Amino acid sequence: MQSILLQPGMPAWRETLARCRHDCHHTPGWYVAAERSERGSAAAVHVTDGSRDLLVPLVCRPLTNVSWDATSAYGYGGPVVSHGAPAGFADEALGAALALLRREGCVSWFIRMHPLLNADWQSRFGLVVEQGATVSIDLTKSPERLWQETQARHKRGINRARRAGVTARLDTDFATLPRFIRLYNETMTRLNASAYYFFDAQYYRTLVRSLGSDLLLFVAEEDDCVIGGALFTVSRESGIMQYHLAGWDWEYRHRQPSKTVIHAAREWGRLNRMSCLHLGGGLGSANDSLQEFKLGFSPDTHVYRTQRVVVDPERYVALSGGDESTLDELDGYFPAYRRPGGRFGPALPSTLVARPSRQAKPEASDGGRGNADCLVEEV
């Protein structure tokens, strides 16, 4: 098998994706936008036997002058394989990918699996951990069925907002993006979110430029005032729509802007022949009030998993400051050397993003946003 690390500007990245069922979260544009917040450089490992392909996007984060580690970007990157690849090919190709990464100086690899595309993923490498559940809306169902599956409290909120004159629309030219960014930041501040949940202006500009028509901004308005909004991504090849970030004006919380926006987005997705709107899960993959909010739109759930692989055991143990028993503790904070107080981790526990008490299992070294969803919920 041949293996290579692809850079975002290489045509082979998109050409390979065209042969695979994939999501927007696998694209070069998504990963370029994530470089600043993930503090690394975007790449994708591509393995082929000449007729079949494996591609896994990643962010390379520096450790020392000669070593680095890899992680999935915020979202659900996960591995993708070309259409028709037999069972077993993916893991065989993953072995070749690991050999390449080790030669290039990679120490560990944290992979966020796609709950829809990697539902049957099995691997003999490292450890696959179930993090929790995510929620999706089946957009192939009739509008009557979708409304029937919407919980009564959400129906009341949507109807009440409509009667009050609240409308929702797709902002095709992103004219309201500055207002949305302010609302999102205010929402994260109210929720006392970590710095990891905030994005600079360059992130949004890169998303708009790199994703083009695959990025959607829906806004809720009352009297021409934007009171809430959400960013979604779409992959027209696979029919997958993803709920990304959302924010709302505290003064208008009684108008249910998040419910109104999601309701409008799912109708847009249905009319535009998308197959699924993936809402993600709870904070840090926990079964919490955020997940309950999303379940109010659909009963359909999926298992969200991560894979933790030690690529270079000797370097991993040395960086973790432990002994070889560290290699058997992959279900804890991974990689161990990025845990709070670790050699490459935050100096104080208070800087940790995902609170362990709210996670099904600890996630990545950076705390992990866990799911590509917002932390928003109305009262």
C-alpha positions in Angstrom: 0.0 0.0 0.0 1.1 3.6 -0.7 0.6 6.2 2.0 1.1 10.0 2.0 0.3 13.0 4.1 -1.7 15.5 2.0 -1.7 19.2 2.5 -5.0 21.2 2.1 -4.0 22.7 -1.2 -3.3 19.4 -2.8 -6.0 18.3 -5.3 -5.7 14.7 -4.2 -7.5 15.5 -0.9 -10.7 16.5 -2.7 -10.3 14.0 -5.4 -10.1 11.2 -2.8 -13.1 12.5 -1.0 -15.1 12.4 -4.2 -14.6 8.6 -4.2 -15.8 8.3 -0.6 -19.0 9.0 1.3 -18.0 11.9 3.4 -19.1 15.0 5.3 -18.1 18.6 5.2 -16.1 17.8 8.3 -13.6 15.9 6.2 -12.9 18.7 3.7 -9.7 20.8 3.5 -11.7 24.0 4.1 -13.0 22.7 7.4 -9.6 21.8 8.5 -7.9 25.0 7.4 -10.4 26.9 9.4 -9.6 24.8 12.5 -5.9 25.3 12.4 -5.9 28.4 14.7 -8.2 27.1 17.3 -6.5 23.6 17.3 -3.0 25.2 17.4 -1.7 23.1 14.6 -1.5 22.5 10.8 -4.1 20.7 8.7 -3.3 17.5 6.8 -4.9 14.3 5.7 -3.3 10.8 5.6 -4.2 9.0 2.4 -3.6 5.3 1.9 -4.3 3.4 -1.3 -3.7 0.0 -2.8 -4.3 1.4 -6.3 -8.0 0.7 -6.4 -9.3 1.5 -2.9 -8.7 4.5 -0.6 -8.6 5.4 3.0 -8.5 9.1 4.0 -8.3 10.5 7.5 -8.0 14.3 8.1 -6.1 15.5 11.1 -4.4 18.5 12.8 -0.7 18.1 13.4 0.3 19.7 16.7 3.9 20.3 17.6 5.4 18.7 20.7 9.2 19.0 20.4 11.5 19.8 17.5 11.3 16.3 16.2 7.8 15.1 17.3 4.2 16.0 17.1 0.8 14.5 17.7 -2.4 14.3 15.7 -6.0 15.0 16.5 -9.3 15.4 14.7 -10.5 19.0 14.3 -13.7 20.2 16.1 -16.4 18.1 14.6 -16.6 14.5 13.3 -13.7 14.0 10.9 -13.1 10.2 11.3 -11.9 7.9 8.6 -13.6 7.5 5.2 -13.1 4.8 2.6 -13.8 4.6 -1.1 -17.1 3.2 -2.3 -17.1 -0.6 -2.5 -14.1 -1.2 -0.2 -14.5 -4.6 1.5 -14.7 -5.1 5.2 -11.2 -5.1 6.7 -9.7 -2.8 4.1 -10.0 0.2 6.4 -8.2 -1.2 9.3 -5.5 -2.7 7.1 -5.0 0.7 5.5 -5.0 2.3 9.0 -2.0 0.2 9.9 -0.2 1.6 6.9 -1.2 5.1 7.9 0.2 4.6 11.4 3.5 3.4 10.0 3.7 6.6 7.9 2.8 8.8 10.9 5.5 7.2 13.1 8.1 7.7 10.4 7.1 11.4 10.3 7.5 11.8 14.0 3.9 11.4 15.3 3.6 10.3 18.9 -0.2 9.8 19.3 -3.4 10.1 17.4 -6.8 11.1 18.7 -9.6 10.4 16.2 -13.2 11.6 16.6 -15.4 9.1 14.8 -18.4 10.2 12.6 -21.6 8.9 14.3 -23.2 8.3 11.0 -20.4 7.3 8.6 -18.3 5.3 11.2 -21.2 3.6 12.9 -19.7 0.1 12.2 -16.1 1.1 12.8 -13.9 -1.6 14.4 -10.2 -1.5 14.8 -7.4 -3.5 16.3 -5.3 -0.4 16.8 -5.4 1.5 20.1 -8.7 1.8 21.9 -12.1 2.7 20.6 -14.2 4.5 23.4 -17.9 5.1 23.4 -18.3 8.8 24.4 -22.1 9.1 24.4 -25.0 9.6 22.1 -25.8 12.1 19.4 -29.1 13.1 17.9 -30.2 13.4 14.2 -33.3 14.3 12.3 -34.2 12.0 9.4 -35.1 14.5 6.6 -36.5 11.8 4.3 -39.6 11.7 6.5 -42.6 13.7 5.6 -43.1 17.2 7.2 -46.1 15.7 9.1 -44.0 12.9 10.6 -41.2 15.3 11.5 -43.7 17.6 13.3 -45.3 14.5 15.0 -41.9 13.5 16.4 -41.2 17.0 17.7 -41.9 17.1 21.4 -44.9 19.1 22.7 -42.7 21.7 24.5 -40.8 22.4 21.3 -44.0 22.7 19.3 -45.4 25.2 21.8 -42.3 27.3 21.6 -42.2 27.3 17.8 -45.9 28.1 17.5 -45.7 30.8 20.2 -42.8 32.5 18.4 -44.6 32.4 15.1 -47.7 34.0 16.6 -45.5 36.7 18.1 -44.1 37.5 14.6 -40.8 35.8 14.8 -39.5 34.6 11.5 -36.5 32.6 10.4 -34.6 32.7 7.2 -31.4 31.7 5.4 -28.9 34.6 5.2 -27.4 33.8 1.8 -24.9 36.6 1.7 -23.9 36.4 5.5 -24.8 40.0 6.0 -25.9 39.2 9.6 -22.7 37.3 10.4 -21.2 40.1 12.6 -24.4 40.2 14.6 -24.4 36.4 14.9 -20.8 36.4 16.1 -21.7 38.9 18.9 -24.7 36.8 19.9 -22.7 33.6 19.9 -19.9 35.2 22.0 -22.4 36.6 24.5 -24.1 33.2 24.8 -20.8 31.5 25.5 -20.0 34.2 28.1 -23.3 33.6 29.9 -22.6 29.9 30.0 -19.1 30.5 31.4 -17.7 28.6 28.5 -13.9 28.0 28.2 -11.8 30.0 25.8 -11.9 26.8 23.6 -15.5 27.6 22.7 -14.6 31.1 21.4 -13.4 31.7 17.8 -11.7 34.8 16.4 -12.9 36.7 13.4 -10.4 34.9 11.2 -12.0 31.6 11.9 -15.4 32.8 10.6 -13.9 34.5 7.6 -12.0 31.3 6.7 -15.2 29.2 7.1 -17.1 31.5 4.7 -14.3 31.6 2.2 -13.3 27.9 2.3 -16.8 26.3 2.6 -18.7 28.6 0.2 -22.2 27.3 -0.3 -21.6 24.4 2.1 -21.9 26.8 5.0 -25.3 28.1 6.0 -26.3 30.9 8.4 -30.0 30.8 9.6 -31.2 33.7 11.7 -34.4 34.3 13.7 -35.8 37.8 13.5 -38.4 39.9 15.2 -39.2 43.4 13.8 -36.1 43.1 11.5 -33.9 42.5 14.6 -31.8 39.3 14.6 -32.5 37.7 17.9 -30.7 34.4 17.3 -28.9 32.3 14.7 -27.0 29.2 13.9 -24.4 28.0 11.5 -24.9 24.7 9.7 -22.7 22.8 7.2 -23.9 20.7 4.4 -22.4 17.9 2.3 -24.5 17.5 -0.8 -22.7 14.4 -1.9 -23.7 12.5 1.3 -26.9 14.5 2.1 -25.6 15.2 5.7 -26.3 18.5 7.3 -24.5 19.5 10.6 -25.5 21.9 13.3 -22.4 23.8 14.2 -22.6 26.9 16.3 -25.6 28.8 17.7 -26.3 31.9 19.8 -29.3 34.0 20.9 -30.1 37.3 22.5 -30.8 37.0 26.2 -33.5 39.7 26.0 -35.4 37.6 23.5 -35.0 34.2 25.1 -38.8 33.9 25.6 -39.1 34.0 21.8 -37.4 30.6 21.4 -35.0 31.6 18.7 -33.0 28.4 18.7 -36.1 26.2 18.3 -37.3 28.5 15.5 -33.9 28.3 13.7 -33.6 24.6 13.9 -37.2 24.1 12.7 -36.5 26.4 9.7 -33.2 24.6 9.0 -34.7 21.1 8.9 -37.4 22.3 6.6 -34.7 23.8 4.3 -32.8 20.5 4.4 -35.9 18.5 3.6 -36.8 20.7 0.6 -33.2 20.6 -0.6 -33.1 16.8 -0.5 -30.7 16.5 2.4 -31.1 13.1 4.1 -30.1 14.0 7.7 -29.7 16.9 10.0 -27.2 15.9 12.7 -27.6 17.9 15.8 -24.8 16.4 17.8 -25.0 15.5 21.5 -24.6 17.0 25.0 -21.8 19.0 26.4 -18.7 16.8 26.2 -21.0 14.0 25.0 -22.8 13.8 28.3 -26.5 12.9 28.7 -27.5 16.4 29.8 -30.1 19.1 29.3 -28.5 20.1 26.0 -29.0 16.6 24.7 -32.6 16.6 26.0 -33.1 19.9 24.0 -32.0 18.2 20.8 -34.0 15.1 21.5 -37.0 17.4 21.5 -36.7 17.5 17.7 -36.1 13.8 17.0 -35.9 10.4 18.8 -33.1 9.2 16.5 -29.8 8.7 18.2 -26.3 7.4 17.3 -23.2 6.3 19.2 -20.4 8.8 19.2 -17.0 7.2 19.6 -13.3 8.2 19.7 -10.2 6.2 18.9 -7.0 6.7 20.8 -3.8 5.3 19.3 -0.3 5.5 20.6 1.8 5.8 17.4 5.2 5.8 19.1 5.1 4.0 22.5 8.6 4.9 23.6 8.2 8.6 23.0 4.6 8.5 24.5 5.9 7.1 27.8 8.7 9.5 27.9 6.5 12.6 27.3 3.9 11.3 29.8 6.5 11.0 32.5 5.3 7.6 33.5 6.2 4.0 32.9 4.8 1.5 30.4 1.6 1.1 32.3 0.6 4.5 30.8 0.1 2.6 27.5 -2.7 0.6 29.1 -4.6 3.7 30.3 -6.0 4.9 27.0 -9.6 5.2 28.3 -8.6 8.2 30.5 -7.3 11.6 29.5 -5.6 11.1 26.2 -2.9 11.7 25.3 -1.7 11.6 28.9 1.0 14.2 28.4 -1.7 16.8 27.6 -3.7 16.3 30.7 -3.9 19.3 33.1 -0.6 19.5 34.9 1.0 17.3 32.3 4.1 18.3 30.3 2.0 19.8 27.4 -1.3 20.3 29.3 -2.8 23.3 31.0 -1.0 24.5 34.1 -4.1 24.6 36.3 -7.2 22.4 36.4 -9.4 25.5 36.1 -8.2 25.9 32.5 -9.7 22.5 31.5 -12.5 22.9 29.0 -14.6 19.8 29.5 -15.5 19.1 33.1 -15.0 15.4 33.9 -18.3 15.3 35.9 -20.2 16.2 32.7 -18.5 13.7 30.4 -19.4 10.1 29.8 -15.7 9.5 29.5 -12.7 11.9 29.4 -12.0 13.1 25.9 -9.0 14.6 24.2 -6.0 16.4 25.6 -7.5 19.8 24.8 -10.6 18.9 26.7 -12.4 18.4 23.5 -15.6 20.2 22.5 -16.7 16.7 22.1 -19.4 17.4 19.5 -19.8 19.9 16.7 -22.7 21.5 18.3 -23.5 24.5 20.4 -23.9 24.8 24.1 -27.1 26.6 23.7 -30.4 26.0 25.4 -33.3 28.4 26.1 -35.2 28.7 29.3 
